[in-house]
Amino acid sequence: MLDVSLSSQKRGLCNGWSRRDFIRIGALGPIGLTLSKFLAASNTFAQPLIQPARQARSVILVFLGGGLSHHDSFDMKPDALEEIRGKYGSIPTSVPGLRIGELLPRMAKVMKKVCLVRSGSHENDHHETATNWVLSGRFGSPFGDYPAIGAVVASQTGFSSVLPPYVVIPKNPSFTWELGKSAFLGGRYESFKVGDPNQKNYQVRDLTPDKSSTPMVQNRRQSLLKAVDGLARRIEGSDQLATYDQFQRKAAEMVLSSRAQEAFAVEREPDWIRDAYGRSTFGQSCLMARRLVENGVRFCTVNYGGWDHHKDIFPSLDKKLPEFDLGFSALIDDLDARGLLEETLVVALGEFGRTPKVNKDAGRDHWGRAGSLLFAGPGIGRGKVVGATDAEGAFVTEDPVRPADVAFTIYQALGIPPRGHIRTPDGRPMEILNEGGLIEALYT
């Protein structure tokens, strides 16, 4: 069913809204009672976009929750002691002189299309705190004091198509509670969560038609909407209502648009493409991300957790790394083949790396001092390697890249001023980022 009504019940969000308050969508109903207000609000406090030399239309952020072990993937240390180098050998790549882990053979072929950053670094080893830091670019508490990059993008760009500007597949990261949220920006800029596209008979819950909704019910809902609209206009007399109809229409477009329905219809992809990405949640999530940016979504997070290997890391990586290898390499190749890599910035990272030394439980622990990241997209140097770590992969020795630098680079690529302002709940302007700078080595 369609339920976009605003509940009068107070919620946990600072503005009293919840995600379900403004975008529970299924079939025709009182369109615009909430979603259209969300659409209208997306224009509030928007900054004039800048025009960077390397413009991206969209971003796909692949978040490797738990922390990818750089020693066993993209920053091998073959000359280190066994307890540091691990069990995997290295293989050559399409970039002369560059070697990566043996469980990444498809990535080895596409390294000529991406830029490998071996110098991600910060000073926090706590999951929630570090995750909120890398997903927002601002350091705060474990509870998410600052809005995620995707939420800021949504607040600054609004709806540029019938699809939401900020989408997460399958859902936001979570260790003990949900992360990557909009914080004080409120529910209107929360991510639209699409669920697991690898599920049998997959459907997006919020856009699934309610077959029980009859024309009579639809007509009654439309009449109710008109009555509420008229009452609001008479009582409030607000200048903002002058543009209300346009956002109401936008809400209706999202619910009814065949383009919106088509964008989420991953089952319509040919079997060979779905197989190329891998029939896993991660593989199909990458494919869904490609479909969404192809249809105008500005910021898409692919959440791929399960990298927190304190114990028995190698049996776990025996499964995880091939799955990542298949899905991420297919994403890069597919975007490139369709010309989308020239307008889509792709970033892959975790909240930190893993400890150099394998512990007593045959695992690696949290390590914020060093980690590997991947970048691809417009203007990004193909086949480049940025930064380096010491002989044990413990500390960055060249070109450190911090969370704020990643966020700064993403905003700059989208034309959003990183030093622009958003509004706190009390109306106070606050800088989007209070530190960081462009990762110039990606482009030079």
VMD Tcl script that draws the C-alpha trace (Angstrom):
set ca {
  {0.00 0.00 0.00}
  {0.96 3.64 -0.20}
  {1.51 5.34 3.10}
  {3.20 8.70 2.95}
  {1.37 10.34 5.80}
  {3.21 12.24 8.49}
  {2.73 10.67 11.87}
  {1.95 13.01 14.73}
  {4.02 10.81 16.99}
  {7.43 12.23 17.88}
  {10.33 10.27 16.50}
  {14.00 9.87 17.26}
  {15.03 12.28 14.51}
  {15.56 15.89 15.46}
  {12.78 17.09 13.18}
  {10.32 14.45 14.37}
  {10.35 12.50 11.10}
  {11.36 8.93 10.48}
  {12.36 7.31 7.21}
  {9.05 5.43 7.12}
  {7.19 8.71 7.68}
  {8.11 10.16 4.34}
  {8.57 7.38 1.85}
  {6.43 4.33 2.44}
  {5.33 3.93 -1.14}
  {3.40 1.15 -2.79}
  {0.48 2.32 -4.89}
  {-1.61 5.43 -5.47}
  {-2.54 7.21 -2.29}
  {-2.34 10.62 -0.61}
  {0.63 11.46 -2.80}
  {2.70 14.34 -1.53}
  {1.47 14.55 2.06}
  {5.02 13.69 3.06}
  {7.18 12.76 0.11}
  {6.47 16.04 -1.65}
  {7.53 17.91 1.48}
  {10.72 15.88 1.41}
  {11.20 16.89 -2.22}
  {10.56 20.53 -1.46}
  {12.87 20.45 1.50}
  {15.67 19.14 -0.66}
  {16.04 22.67 -2.04}
  {16.47 24.20 1.41}
  {19.95 25.54 2.20}
  {21.32 24.27 -1.13}
  {24.68 25.76 -2.07}
  {25.56 27.01 -5.55}
  {27.39 24.14 -7.21}
  {30.97 24.65 -8.24}
  {32.26 23.51 -11.60}
  {35.28 21.27 -11.04}
  {37.59 20.43 -13.89}
  {36.72 16.75 -13.45}
  {32.96 16.68 -13.08}
  {31.16 13.53 -11.90}
  {27.42 13.16 -12.25}
  {27.17 10.32 -9.72}
  {29.13 8.47 -7.05}
  {29.19 4.78 -6.17}
  {30.76 4.19 -2.77}
  {31.56 0.55 -2.00}
  {31.88 0.29 1.76}
  {33.79 -2.74 3.05}
  {32.47 -2.74 6.60}
  {34.73 -4.35 9.17}
  {37.96 -3.35 7.49}
  {39.62 -4.99 4.48}
  {43.00 -6.55 5.19}
  {45.36 -4.61 2.93}
  {48.14 -7.14 3.58}
  {46.11 -9.87 1.91}
  {44.69 -7.88 -0.99}
  {46.23 -4.68 -2.38}
  {49.38 -4.04 -0.31}
  {51.20 -7.34 -0.18}
  {54.41 -7.62 1.84}
  {56.09 -10.72 0.38}
  {59.44 -10.06 2.07}
  {58.02 -9.66 5.57}
  {57.91 -12.38 8.21}
  {55.23 -15.05 7.73}
  {53.06 -13.73 10.55}
  {52.90 -10.42 8.68}
  {52.74 -11.43 5.01}
  {50.05 -14.08 5.59}
  {49.45 -17.13 3.46}
  {48.66 -15.62 0.06}
  {51.04 -15.07 -2.79}
  {50.87 -12.16 -5.21}
  {50.07 -12.02 -8.91}
  {50.98 -9.52 -11.64}
  {48.37 -7.05 -12.86}
  {47.64 -5.11 -16.04}
  {49.80 -2.33 -14.58}
  {53.50 -3.06 -15.10}
  {55.26 -3.69 -11.81}
  {52.07 -3.77 -9.74}
  {51.19 -7.00 -7.95}
  {48.13 -7.74 -5.81}
  {46.80 -10.75 -3.91}
  {46.36 -14.04 -5.71}
  {42.65 -14.23 -4.87}
  {41.98 -11.15 -7.00}
  {42.67 -12.34 -10.58}
  {39.85 -10.32 -12.18}
  {40.90 -7.20 -10.32}
  {44.42 -7.82 -11.62}
  {43.04 -7.33 -15.13}
  {41.14 -4.12 -14.35}
  {43.83 -2.37 -12.29}
  {44.71 -0.44 -15.45}
  {41.30 1.28 -15.09}
  {41.53 2.26 -11.42}
  {43.81 4.14 -9.07}
  {45.06 2.23 -6.04}
  {45.65 4.29 -2.90}
  {47.84 2.44 -0.42}
  {47.95 5.26 2.12}
  {44.56 5.56 3.77}
  {45.21 6.57 7.37}
  {43.62 7.82 10.58}
  {43.94 7.24 14.33}
  {40.76 5.40 15.34}
  {40.24 1.65 15.72}
  {36.60 1.63 16.86}
  {34.07 0.36 14.29}
  {31.26 2.85 14.77}
  {33.45 5.88 15.32}
  {35.72 5.13 12.37}
  {32.79 4.25 10.10}
  {31.00 7.50 10.81}
  {34.29 9.32 10.22}
  {35.00 7.80 6.80}
  {31.35 8.03 5.70}
  {31.01 11.69 6.69}
  {34.52 13.12 6.52}
  {34.11 14.61 9.98}
  {35.30 13.08 13.25}
  {32.68 12.67 15.96}
  {31.19 10.19 18.36}
  {30.21 6.58 17.57}
  {26.59 7.71 17.29}
  {26.90 9.74 14.11}
  {27.12 13.44 14.95}
  {27.54 14.44 11.31}
  {25.56 13.50 8.20}
  {26.97 10.92 5.82}
  {28.35 12.18 2.51}
  {25.34 10.76 0.67}
  {22.92 12.67 2.89}
  {24.79 15.93 2.29}
  {24.75 15.24 -1.44}
  {20.98 14.73 -1.23}
  {20.55 18.01 0.64}
  {22.64 19.94 -1.87}
  {21.43 18.46 -5.16}
  {17.84 17.37 -4.48}
  {15.96 15.19 -6.93}
  {17.47 15.38 -10.42}
  {15.35 12.46 -11.64}
  {12.34 10.46 -10.48}
  {14.67 8.45 -8.24}
  {15.96 9.45 -4.78}
  {19.36 11.14 -4.77}
  {20.82 8.93 -1.98}
  {20.36 5.17 -2.19}
  {21.94 2.36 -0.16}
  {22.11 -1.29 -1.24}
  {21.01 -3.43 0.47}
  {20.84 -1.29 3.64}
  {22.95 1.06 5.74}
  {26.02 -0.35 7.52}
  {25.44 -1.69 11.00}
  {27.57 -3.22 13.73}
  {25.47 -2.55 16.80}
  {23.29 0.22 15.31}
  {22.65 1.81 11.93}
  {25.41 3.97 10.49}
  {25.78 6.28 7.50}
  {22.69 8.28 8.39}
  {21.65 11.88 7.81}
  {22.15 12.95 11.44}
  {20.77 16.45 12.11}
  {19.77 16.96 8.47}
  {16.72 14.86 9.30}
  {14.69 12.08 7.77}
  {14.11 13.82 4.45}
  {17.74 13.16 3.52}
  {18.02 9.61 4.78}
  {19.07 6.93 2.34}
  {16.52 5.01 0.34}
  {17.26 1.36 1.15}
  {16.51 -1.10 -1.61}
  {17.06 -4.47 0.08}
  {18.90 -7.50 -1.27}
  {18.69 -7.66 -5.09}
  {19.99 -11.23 -5.01}
  {16.85 -12.48 -3.30}
  {14.47 -14.66 -5.26}
  {11.50 -12.66 -6.59}
  {13.22 -9.47 -5.47}
  {11.09 -6.35 -5.19}
  {11.72 -2.94 -3.69}
  {9.26 -2.77 -0.83}
  {8.64 0.96 -1.03}
  {7.83 0.81 -4.73}
  {5.86 -2.43 -4.84}
  {2.29 -1.87 -6.06}
  {-0.54 -2.84 -3.75}
  {-2.79 -5.02 -5.89}
  {-5.63 -4.63 -3.40}
  {-5.88 -0.89 -4.05}
  {-9.04 -0.40 -6.15}
  {-9.89 2.63 -8.30}
  {-12.50 3.64 -5.72}
  {-9.90 3.62 -2.94}
  {-7.50 5.59 -5.12}
  {-10.17 8.20 -5.87}
  {-11.00 8.57 -2.18}
  {-7.35 9.10 -1.36}
  {-7.03 11.73 -4.05}
  {-10.09 13.54 -2.68}
  {-8.61 13.46 0.81}
  {-5.38 14.87 -0.52}
  {-7.17 17.79 -2.19}
  {-9.10 18.54 0.98}
  {-5.94 18.56 3.09}
  {-4.15 20.70 0.52}
  {-6.95 23.28 0.53}
  {-7.04 23.40 4.31}
  {-3.29 23.85 4.50}
  {-3.38 26.71 2.02}
  {-6.15 28.53 3.90}
  {-4.61 28.09 7.34}
  {-0.92 28.50 6.71}
  {-0.86 31.10 3.95}
  {2.82 30.32 3.55}
  {4.78 31.54 0.56}
  {6.34 28.10 0.38}
  {2.99 26.68 -0.67}
  {3.27 28.52 -3.95}
  {5.64 25.79 -5.15}
  {3.96 22.93 -3.31}
  {2.22 21.59 -6.40}
  {5.49 21.07 -8.26}
  {6.85 18.90 -5.46}
  {3.57 17.06 -5.16}
  {3.85 16.22 -8.82}
  {7.42 15.05 -8.29}
  {6.27 12.70 -5.56}
  {3.64 11.29 -7.86}
  {6.23 10.83 -10.60}
  {8.41 8.73 -8.34}
  {5.54 6.45 -7.41}
  {4.10 6.11 -10.90}
  {7.11 6.43 -13.18}
  {7.90 3.44 -15.33}
  {11.49 4.68 -15.33}
  {11.65 4.36 -11.54}
  {10.20 0.87 -11.70}
  {12.60 -0.07 -14.49}
  {15.68 1.19 -12.65}
  {15.13 -1.29 -9.81}
  {14.21 -4.22 -12.09}
  {17.55 -6.01 -11.85}
  {15.85 -9.23 -12.96}
  {15.55 -7.77 -16.45}
  {19.29 -7.86 -16.92}
  {20.53 -10.68 -19.20}
  {21.71 -13.74 -17.33}
  {25.24 -13.36 -18.64}
  {25.53 -9.90 -17.10}
  {24.13 -11.04 -13.78}
  {26.53 -13.97 -13.82}
  {29.44 -11.66 -14.63}
  {28.79 -9.72 -11.41}
  {28.32 -12.91 -9.40}
  {25.11 -14.33 -8.01}
  {25.75 -12.98 -4.54}
  {24.30 -10.10 -2.57}
  {27.44 -8.08 -3.24}
  {27.58 -8.87 -6.93}
  {23.94 -8.05 -7.56}
  {24.25 -4.93 -5.38}
  {27.02 -3.68 -7.66}
  {24.83 -4.38 -10.67}
  {21.94 -2.52 -9.04}
  {24.24 0.43 -8.36}
  {25.15 0.58 -12.04}
  {21.47 0.58 -12.98}
  {20.70 3.36 -10.51}
  {23.45 5.77 -11.52}
  {22.50 5.05 -15.12}
  {19.05 6.38 -14.23}
  {20.13 9.50 -12.37}
  {20.82 8.53 -8.75}
  {23.51 10.92 -7.49}
  {24.97 8.90 -4.61}
  {24.77 5.14 -4.21}
  {26.38 3.21 -1.35}
  {26.97 -0.51 -1.81}
  {27.31 -1.89 1.70}
  {29.43 -5.04 1.77}
  {30.25 -5.96 5.35}
  {31.80 -8.99 6.98}
  {35.50 -8.04 6.88}
  {36.06 -7.96 10.65}
  {38.29 -11.03 10.88}
  {39.75 -11.22 14.37}
  {39.83 -14.99 14.11}
  {40.58 -17.43 11.29}
  {41.00 -14.67 8.73}
  {42.23 -16.84 5.90}
  {39.27 -19.25 5.66}
  {37.05 -16.16 5.65}
  {39.06 -14.36 2.99}
  {39.06 -17.52 0.88}
  {35.35 -16.76 0.40}
  {35.18 -12.97 0.68}
  {37.98 -11.94 -1.65}
  {36.76 -13.92 -4.69}
  {33.27 -12.48 -4.20}
  {34.67 -8.95 -4.09}
  {36.96 -9.71 -7.02}
  {34.05 -10.77 -9.20}
  {31.59 -8.03 -8.29}
  {33.88 -5.01 -8.20}
  {35.81 -5.87 -11.35}
  {32.52 -6.40 -13.21}
  {31.27 -3.02 -11.98}
  {34.36 -1.23 -13.31}
  {34.30 -3.06 -16.63}
  {30.56 -2.56 -17.11}
  {30.66 1.15 -16.28}
  {33.60 1.59 -18.61}
  {31.97 -0.30 -21.48}
  {28.83 1.86 -21.20}
  {30.73 5.14 -21.01}
  {29.52 5.66 -17.44}
  {32.98 5.59 -15.90}
  {33.55 9.01 -17.46}
  {30.77 10.46 -15.30}
  {30.69 8.17 -12.25}
  {33.21 8.39 -9.42}
  {33.71 4.93 -7.85}
  {35.33 4.62 -4.43}
  {35.97 1.45 -2.42}
  {37.10 1.59 1.20}
  {36.60 0.24 4.69}
  {36.65 2.06 7.99}
  {40.28 0.97 8.57}
  {42.84 -1.67 7.64}
  {43.97 -4.65 9.68}
  {46.96 -5.18 11.97}
  {50.24 -6.15 10.37}
  {50.78 -9.15 12.58}
  {48.44 -12.14 12.55}
  {47.22 -12.65 16.12}
  {47.08 -15.77 18.28}
  {43.64 -16.64 16.89}
  {44.91 -16.57 13.30}
  {43.16 -13.25 12.66}
  {44.04 -9.60 12.17}
  {42.68 -6.85 14.40}
  {41.58 -3.24 13.77}
  {44.22 -0.89 12.39}
  {43.43 2.70 11.41}
  {47.02 3.71 10.68}
  {47.10 2.14 7.23}
  {44.68 0.78 4.66}
  {44.04 0.54 0.93}
  {41.39 2.35 -1.11}
  {40.34 2.21 -4.76}
  {39.23 5.11 -6.96}
  {37.99 5.19 -10.55}
  {36.07 7.66 -12.66}
  {36.30 11.01 -14.43}
  {39.81 12.40 -14.38}
  {41.15 9.67 -12.08}
  {44.55 8.44 -13.22}
  {44.17 4.93 -14.61}
  {46.71 2.40 -13.49}
  {48.18 4.72 -10.87}
  {49.38 3.82 -7.39}
  {49.23 6.58 -4.78}
  {51.02 6.39 -1.46}
  {52.91 3.64 0.28}
  {53.34 1.93 3.62}
  {56.44 0.68 5.40}
  {57.93 -2.79 5.04}
  {55.34 -4.26 7.42}
  {52.30 -2.39 6.13}
  {51.92 -0.75 9.51}
  {52.37 2.95 8.82}
  {51.96 5.24 5.83}
  {55.24 6.56 4.46}
  {54.01 8.52 1.42}
  {50.97 10.67 0.58}
  {48.66 9.97 3.55}
  {44.97 10.13 2.66}
  {42.61 10.90 5.51}
  {38.80 10.56 5.72}
  {38.22 14.27 5.17}
  {40.38 14.13 2.02}
  {38.19 11.39 0.58}
  {35.01 13.31 1.38}
  {36.52 16.56 0.02}
  {37.41 14.83 -3.25}
  {33.92 13.35 -3.61}
  {32.20 16.69 -2.99}
  {34.57 18.49 -5.34}
  {33.93 15.92 -8.08}
  {30.17 16.44 -7.77}
  {30.48 20.22 -7.82}
  {29.48 20.64 -4.17}
  {31.65 23.18 -2.29}
  {33.35 21.15 0.48}
  {33.56 24.32 2.57}
  {29.96 25.20 1.88}
  {27.41 25.21 4.67}
  {24.56 23.09 5.92}
  {22.17 24.04 8.71}
  {22.04 22.63 12.22}
  {18.62 22.12 13.87}
  {18.81 25.57 15.47}
  {19.45 27.18 12.09}
  {23.15 27.74 12.61}
  {25.28 27.38 9.45}
  {27.99 24.73 9.73}
  {30.74 23.88 7.27}
  {30.22 20.64 5.39}
  {33.87 19.82 6.08}
  {36.14 21.54 8.58}
  {39.36 19.98 7.26}
  {40.74 18.01 4.36}
  {41.68 18.75 0.79}
  {41.54 17.38 -2.72}
  {43.56 14.18 -3.27}
  {45.51 15.77 -6.08}
  {47.66 12.67 -6.65}
  {44.59 10.90 -8.03}
  {44.58 13.26 -10.99}
  {48.18 14.23 -11.66}
}
mol new
graphics top color blue
foreach p $ca { graphics top sphere $p radius 0.5 }
foreach p [lrange $ca 0 end-1] q [lrange $ca 1 end] { graphics top cylinder $p $q radius 0.2 }
display resetview
